[in-house]
């Protein structure tokens, strides 16, 4: 194994990793043995498949996987050990990288483009003037921050009737022109929705006060204003098909889930400021 770094300029470099057979072969052999133990191929007992057949079936994919693992570990170990101050992630070089053929090659060379963090010095003296700001903290700011802390420790409880921001789970079924379940139409079991995120207020209102086992009829295309991504995710279809899907759907509610913020207690006090630093809501708010 050989790793080298060539500086292109002050903010970019080329990282080259050369792997030899000895660098990865042991891992490949171990992985193939594991495949052999688990492989279930007609005509052979489990664990008794000839290694030659295992290599023929899985050899290339195992080799590629293990080489990529070794490569990833090598790149990040080199960066860490040599304290290379990089921006972002190493990216495969598109110009100089030679084609990799796992069928014929035993030695591999990989090239990565690396963005280097530029070096700079910030100097100040007594003549420099820096603005100093005194922040006026309002009660609303404190309330919002406390709410954020309690929500981190919140939980989801089952509810009997829908309220705004609740999450629903149920059976979604496409309807025909007569309002009956369409034969061969779209059906999604366990479809999850949050009506509060619907764009259309009339469609959103259909779910107000709905209870478990209620069957509601709505139009997803209207509800989400034809948003292809939202419709594709809900109906489990491609985006191209979602834009044309304008049917009504029935939705049988199976479960209503409601988020309940956590209590403002000693557990949260300790999580935010350390154990026993504050011991009351008044002290907590003052600290916030």
C-alpha positions, 0 to 999 in steps of 0.5 A: 500500500502506498499513499501520497499527497501532491499539492496542486496549489494553496487550496487543492491537492491530489491524493493517490492511493495504490493498493496491492493484492496483499492489502485486501486479499485476506479480507476477501478470502474471509468474506468469501468463506462467510458467503460459503457458510451461508450460501443456499444453492440447489444441489448443495448442502448449506456450507458445502458449496464448492469455493470455486462456485462461490468465487464465480458467483460472488467473487467480483462483488466481494472484491469490489466491496472489500477494496472500497472498504480498505480504500475508505479506511486508508484515505481517512486514516492518512488525512487524520494521521497527517493532519491534512486540513481539508474542506468537505470530502475527498472526491474521485478525480475525473481526469486522471483516474484510470478505469478500474476492472475488478475482473482482471486487475490485482493492483489498483490506483485511486486518485482523489481531489482534495480541497485544502483549508487556506491558511490565514492570519488574523491580527489585531492591535489597540487601534482596531475598533470592534462593535460590542452588542448588548442583546435584549432577551425577551420573554418570548425568546426564552419561552421559545428556547424552553419549548425547544428543550422540552420538545427534545424530550417529548414522546408520541402518544395514541389519541382517539380523535384527530387534532391539528399536527397529529399524525395519521396511519391508515389504509389509502385506496383509490376510488372510481368515478362512482366513489367505489374502490377502483378495481386495480387502483392504487392501495397503500396499507399503513399510509402515514399522513399529517393533514396539517401539512396539506396546502388546501384548507378545504381538504385539511378540514375533512380530517378535523375531529376524525376518529380511529376507524373513520373512513374519509374521502379526500383528493390528494392532488388537491390537498397538496396542490399537485406537488409531485414529490408529496404525492409520489411519497404518499401514493408510492408511485413515480413522480411522473405518474403522481402529477397525473393522479387526480382521483379521489381516495378513501382513507380508513384511519387505523391510528392517530398519534400525537406528539406530547412535549416532555415535562420541564423537570430536573432531567432536562435541567441536568441535560442542558446545564449539567448535573445540579447546576440549576434546580428550579424552573425559575433558575433554569429560565434565568440561565437560558 
